[in-house]
Amino acid sequence: MAARHPLPPELVGMSLEEIAKRYTGRFRDKKPDWYAFEDAKIEGYKRAQHRFIGAGGSGKHNDPDVIPARGHTLSIMYVEPGQGNAPHTHEVEETFFVLEGFLNVFIEDEQGNRVYSRLGKWECVACPPGVIHGYVNDSLEPVYFQVMLGRAKPETMGYADDSLFNKRDAHLKT
């Protein structure tokens, strides 16, 4: 039997057990990060990020408990009723995939006009680069959903609101 592609240099010489341990993430081992984003300090935008692969749009790239990212990030978000996130953009595509509950995702233009899509379990939306977007949980139950960003180390999200954008990296200092 032969591997048809070479191992990345950092895996050469590692045992199968070491590779399996380093590249496996379990929800039970994740600690919710309620301060993963600058806007998460604001009522209406409070949410917890459970990082699995890379840092996602939080910018926290040096978390030793996550699987190293190569081409994308993956997190699970927990959002209680009445919470969401501030309108923002990314330099790469962002995908939301609902695992449990309901989530209202919006896209927005620079004049503040919005179009909403209500997502339920096993439904998703892909937000193209540069498109202002966000979400809110306006249901009566918490929502869990998967978030993927299309780069191993994406930039911190670009908030549409100037005051949030100007301090978008402040959460990295705490």
C-alpha positions as a LaTeX table, in Angstrom:
\begin{tabular}{lrrr}
\hline
Residue & $x$ (\AA) & $y$ (\AA) & $z$ (\AA) \\
\hline
Met1 & 0.00 & 0.00 & 0.00 \\
Ala2 & 1.32 & 3.49 & $-0.82$ \\
Ala3 & 0.29 & 7.00 & 0.15 \\
Arg4 & $-0.32$ & 8.93 & $-3.09$ \\
His5 & 0.56 & 12.31 & $-1.58$ \\
Pro6 & 3.47 & 13.29 & 0.65 \\
Leu7 & 3.04 & 14.06 & 4.32 \\
Pro8 & 3.39 & 17.69 & 5.38 \\
Pro9 & 6.86 & 18.22 & 6.89 \\
Glu10 & 5.51 & 18.65 & 10.43 \\
Leu11 & 3.97 & 15.14 & 10.34 \\
Val12 & 7.05 & 13.29 & 9.11 \\
Gly13 & 8.25 & 10.99 & 11.88 \\
Met14 & 5.06 & 11.27 & 13.96 \\
Ser15 & 3.34 & 8.07 & 15.02 \\
Leu16 & $-0.23$ & 7.34 & 13.94 \\
Glu17 & $-1.29$ & 7.78 & 17.57 \\
Glu18 & 0.32 & 11.25 & 17.71 \\
Ile19 & $-1.32$ & 12.30 & 14.45 \\
Ala20 & $-4.72$ & 10.99 & 15.54 \\
Lys21 & $-4.48$ & 12.80 & 18.89 \\
Arg22 & $-3.36$ & 16.14 & 17.38 \\
Tyr23 & $-6.02$ & 16.14 & 14.65 \\
Thr24 & $-9.05$ & 15.07 & 16.68 \\
Gly25 & $-11.31$ & 17.58 & 18.41 \\
Arg26 & $-14.03$ & 16.64 & 20.90 \\
Phe27 & $-16.80$ & 18.95 & 22.00 \\
Arg28 & $-16.54$ & 17.69 & 25.59 \\
Asp29 & $-12.96$ & 19.04 & 25.69 \\
Lys30 & $-13.85$ & 22.51 & 24.37 \\
Lys31 & $-14.30$ & 25.48 & 26.67 \\
Pro32 & $-16.77$ & 28.10 & 25.45 \\
Asp33 & $-15.02$ & 31.41 & 24.73 \\
Trp34 & $-17.54$ & 34.13 & 25.59 \\
Tyr35 & $-14.95$ & 36.81 & 24.76 \\
Ala36 & $-13.89$ & 35.51 & 21.35 \\
Phe37 & $-15.05$ & 38.67 & 19.55 \\
Glu38 & $-15.02$ & 42.36 & 20.40 \\
Asp39 & $-18.76$ & 42.74 & 19.87 \\
Ala40 & $-19.49$ & 39.77 & 22.18 \\
Lys41 & $-19.13$ & 42.19 & 25.12 \\
Ile42 & $-22.28$ & 44.02 & 23.99 \\
Glu43 & $-25.80$ & 42.93 & 24.97 \\
Gly44 & $-27.49$ & 41.53 & 21.86 \\
Tyr45 & $-24.20$ & 40.17 & 20.49 \\
Lys46 & $-23.20$ & 37.76 & 23.29 \\
Arg47 & $-22.23$ & 34.31 & 22.11 \\
Ala48 & $-19.71$ & 31.54 & 22.80 \\
Gln49 & $-17.21$ & 30.15 & 20.31 \\
His50 & $-15.98$ & 26.55 & 20.59 \\
Arg51 & $-12.86$ & 26.43 & 18.38 \\
Phe52 & $-12.08$ & 23.15 & 16.62 \\
Ile53 & $-9.86$ & 24.01 & 13.63 \\
Gly54 & $-7.91$ & 27.25 & 13.63 \\
Ala55 & $-9.22$ & 30.46 & 15.09 \\
Gly56 & $-11.99$ & 31.56 & 12.77 \\
Gly57 & $-12.84$ & 35.25 & 12.62 \\
Ser58 & $-11.87$ & 35.82 & 16.26 \\
Gly59 & $-8.21$ & 36.26 & 15.36 \\
Lys60 & $-7.04$ & 33.99 & 18.22 \\
His61 & $-4.58$ & 31.99 & 16.11 \\
Asn62 & $-2.34$ & 30.66 & 18.90 \\
Asp63 & $-4.83$ & 28.48 & 20.76 \\
Pro64 & $-2.89$ & 25.22 & 21.49 \\
Asp65 & $-6.10$ & 23.22 & 22.03 \\
Val66 & $-7.36$ & 23.53 & 18.46 \\
Ile67 & $-6.53$ & 21.43 & 15.43 \\
Pro68 & $-3.99$ & 23.32 & 13.29 \\
Ala69 & $-5.68$ & 24.94 & 10.30 \\
Arg70 & $-4.45$ & 24.40 & 6.77 \\
Gly71 & $-7.11$ & 25.67 & 4.37 \\
His72 & $-10.10$ & 26.61 & 6.55 \\
Thr73 & $-11.30$ & 27.13 & 10.12 \\
Leu74 & $-14.17$ & 25.45 & 11.94 \\
Ser75 & $-15.94$ & 26.51 & 15.12 \\
Ile76 & $-19.22$ & 25.75 & 16.83 \\
Met77 & $-21.15$ & 28.78 & 18.02 \\
Tyr78 & $-23.64$ & 28.79 & 20.89 \\
Val79 & $-26.13$ & 31.67 & 20.76 \\
Glu80 & $-28.94$ & 32.20 & 23.25 \\
Pro81 & $-32.30$ & 33.74 & 22.30 \\
Gly82 & $-32.08$ & 37.47 & 21.64 \\
Gln83 & $-28.36$ & 37.38 & 20.82 \\
Gly84 & $-26.46$ & 37.45 & 17.53 \\
Asn85 & $-23.52$ & 39.33 & 16.09 \\
Ala86 & $-22.76$ & 42.73 & 14.62 \\
Pro87 & $-22.85$ & 43.23 & 10.85 \\
His88 & $-19.40$ & 42.46 & 9.43 \\
Thr89 & $-17.40$ & 41.26 & 6.45 \\
His90 & $-14.50$ & 38.88 & 5.85 \\
Glu91 & $-11.86$ & 38.73 & 3.16 \\
Val92 & $-12.90$ & 35.10 & 2.57 \\
Glu93 & $-16.13$ & 33.13 & 2.39 \\
Glu94 & $-17.87$ & 32.33 & 5.70 \\
Thr95 & $-20.35$ & 29.46 & 6.00 \\
Phe96 & $-22.96$ & 28.95 & 8.74 \\
Phe97 & $-24.42$ & 25.43 & 9.11 \\
Val98 & $-27.15$ & 25.00 & 11.75 \\
Leu99 & $-26.83$ & 21.92 & 13.97 \\
Glu100 & $-29.64$ & 22.61 & 16.44 \\
Gly101 & $-32.25$ & 25.36 & 16.65 \\
Phe102 & $-33.08$ & 28.26 & 14.34 \\
Leu103 & $-30.94$ & 31.15 & 13.15 \\
Asn104 & $-31.85$ & 34.26 & 11.19 \\
Val105 & $-28.93$ & 35.17 & 8.94 \\
Phe106 & $-28.88$ & 38.49 & 7.10 \\
Ile107 & $-26.96$ & 40.14 & 4.32 \\
Glu108 & $-26.87$ & 43.91 & 4.24 \\
Asp109 & $-25.86$ & 46.69 & 1.87 \\
Glu110 & $-23.97$ & 49.84 & 2.86 \\
Gln111 & $-27.26$ & 51.74 & 3.27 \\
Gly112 & $-28.43$ & 49.28 & 5.95 \\
Asn113 & $-30.97$ & 47.41 & 3.80 \\
Arg114 & $-31.19$ & 43.77 & 4.87 \\
Val115 & $-32.41$ & 40.47 & 3.47 \\
Tyr116 & $-32.97$ & 37.66 & 6.01 \\
Ser117 & $-32.87$ & 33.90 & 5.62 \\
Arg118 & $-34.19$ & 31.73 & 8.45 \\
Leu119 & $-32.13$ & 28.58 & 8.81 \\
Gly120 & $-33.16$ & 25.44 & 10.68 \\
Lys121 & $-31.37$ & 22.23 & 11.52 \\
Trp122 & $-29.13$ & 20.93 & 8.69 \\
Glu123 & $-29.45$ & 24.15 & 6.66 \\
Cys124 & $-26.65$ & 26.50 & 5.71 \\
Val125 & $-25.69$ & 29.75 & 4.05 \\
Ala126 & $-22.39$ & 30.79 & 2.48 \\
Cys127 & $-21.51$ & 34.49 & 2.82 \\
Pro128 & $-19.20$ & 35.65 & $-0.02$ \\
Pro129 & $-16.14$ & 37.80 & 0.74 \\
Gly130 & $-16.91$ & 41.49 & 1.19 \\
Val131 & $-20.68$ & 41.01 & 1.69 \\
Ile132 & $-21.91$ & 42.54 & 4.96 \\
His133 & $-23.63$ & 39.81 & 6.95 \\
Gly134 & $-24.53$ & 38.61 & 10.44 \\
Tyr135 & $-27.14$ & 36.68 & 12.37 \\
Val136 & $-29.57$ & 36.82 & 15.26 \\
Asn137 & $-31.27$ & 34.11 & 17.27 \\
Asp138 & $-34.83$ & 35.41 & 17.51 \\
Ser139 & $-36.27$ & 32.04 & 18.51 \\
Leu140 & $-37.16$ & 30.83 & 22.01 \\
Glu141 & $-34.35$ & 28.23 & 22.22 \\
Pro142 & $-30.55$ & 28.39 & 22.01 \\
Val143 & $-28.96$ & 27.64 & 18.65 \\
Tyr144 & $-25.77$ & 25.70 & 17.90 \\
Phe145 & $-24.22$ & 26.15 & 14.49 \\
Gln146 & $-20.98$ & 25.44 & 12.70 \\
Val147 & $-18.94$ & 28.32 & 11.27 \\
Met148 & $-16.26$ & 27.83 & 8.64 \\
Leu149 & $-13.96$ & 30.46 & 7.15 \\
Gly150 & $-12.12$ & 29.77 & 3.90 \\
Arg151 & $-8.56$ & 30.44 & 5.05 \\
Ala152 & $-6.34$ & 28.90 & 7.71 \\
Lys153 & $-5.60$ & 32.29 & 9.30 \\
Pro154 & $-8.31$ & 34.75 & 8.27 \\
Glu155 & $-8.17$ & 38.38 & 9.27 \\
Thr156 & $-10.23$ & 39.50 & 12.26 \\
Met157 & $-13.75$ & 40.30 & 11.10 \\
Gly158 & $-14.33$ & 43.73 & 9.61 \\
Tyr159 & $-17.24$ & 45.24 & 11.50 \\
Ala160 & $-19.48$ & 47.53 & 9.42 \\
Asp161 & $-19.83$ & 49.87 & 12.45 \\
Asp162 & $-16.83$ & 52.24 & 12.63 \\
Ser163 & $-16.58$ & 52.21 & 16.45 \\
Leu164 & $-16.45$ & 48.39 & 16.55 \\
Phe165 & $-14.08$ & 48.24 & 13.56 \\
Asn166 & $-11.64$ & 50.65 & 15.24 \\
Lys167 & $-11.36$ & 48.36 & 18.30 \\
Arg168 & $-11.88$ & 45.01 & 16.54 \\
Asp169 & $-8.63$ & 43.56 & 17.95 \\
Ala170 & $-9.14$ & 44.69 & 21.58 \\
His171 & $-10.42$ & 41.22 & 22.62 \\
Leu172 & $-7.02$ & 39.76 & 21.70 \\
Lys173 & $-5.39$ & 41.66 & 24.57 \\
Thr174 & $-7.57$ & 40.06 & 27.28 \\
\hline
\end{tabular}
